[in-house]
């Protein structure tokens, strides 16, 4: 059941202009289209995009195709709806009209610039998942026999790891990073900067009692070109992270770990 | 488990910078702190001795003060510092291996690494992002400045009289007369101060990021506290840098030259006066 819009209180129906950078396909030229949308201050940007999809007519009155976008959970846990809203990257589901609409009653939306555009606001974040494979962001439990119960976790450690585990691979940290550049070619993904999200995941799984068995392999991956050393310490990542993950602490912690790893490797050879 | 497993590369086909990436990155970080940053501290305190020398060393240089007035202590202190540096055994070896080569290494790798970034302060105008951008800009400016600085004042390349040279026996007066040499002198003094303040920022901010790179400061609180220490170091060095320029711009080169000539005369016959 959909509640009827509350028009009596401080949340009236209002008309805003939404400018969207559109692109028909990966190789197509982008163009701008704007739409008049009836919405409310408490509405999120996904519902604004839904309104546009329901009536895809531009401000000039010409009919167009519905704007393509990704969205899943609508509660800021799946990470699929990150886009550049008024020049700043953020998940569209948690962007409320009243918080982001400008003085000129306009909202500007662009797809993230660091990933290949599939169509309109939908981008291909495959490189992020390749980065998770690169740093082995998993707990190795597959085997031919029952490994039994894992080691115990202290509440303190669990608390530190919890916030790190809330990463949803949305890509905001990478979009805002001046050291992370668009790389359409998967071949270059092994040596281009891996980014804050994957570095944080490496730390998360290194801190896991069973996950730590892959610690050296993760650190080895982050020691070379495109690893943690490529961070330029602009620290934009932590500012734009919608989950408020202490990404810069993870980067510094991995920085310490690769220092120790490199010294150990120098003296022991592995 | 990667679907596109790359064939194993033999060592010969992997570029040098890729094979030694970690080492080069960390040597780049280290060289900025030691020796380059460490050198910056005595360099700027030596320069500013033209001012603090007259404040602190009236007694030490009482003979020149008695003869030439209280400003002479600054001239004598600066000359004393310069003479000490020039008296170091194997100075040219120290210069080549502890300064010029590390600076060249830091500069070449720094430019190479800086070119991997793309400035986005127009969209993300955070203070940290500004510092990220400034670190790279001051790096570029610093490379040009340090080359001009060493080539003119140390190697004597004046580029047709455009840049000043340095007279080691008349340290203060030659510096002061260059900085007071009309429009060219004022331009050089202002550009010099601009570049020195840029490099001081580069050092202080680099000291802050190096602590993250090496993993010394991990928590946000630790990074903030170390940041405050770096600001304090930067402000102290900036005061030294500004003080030195003010000292040389306001120094009378003729008077300073008399003091220096007196000191040269003294050095020629040390036994006579003591």
Interface residues (C-beta under 8 A of the other chain):
Chain A: X87 X88 X130 X133 X176 X178 X179 X181 X186 X187 X190 X191 X193 X223 X224 X225 X227 X229 X230 X231 X232 X233 X234 X235 X236 X239 X240 X246 X248 X249 X251 X252 X253 X254 X255 X256 X257 X258 X259 X262
Chain B: X1 X2 X4 X6 X17 X18 X21 X22 X23 X25 X26 X116 X117 X118 X119 X120 X123 X124 X126 X128 X129 X131 X132 X133 X135 X208 X209 X212 X213 X214 X215 X216 X217 X218 X219 X220 X223
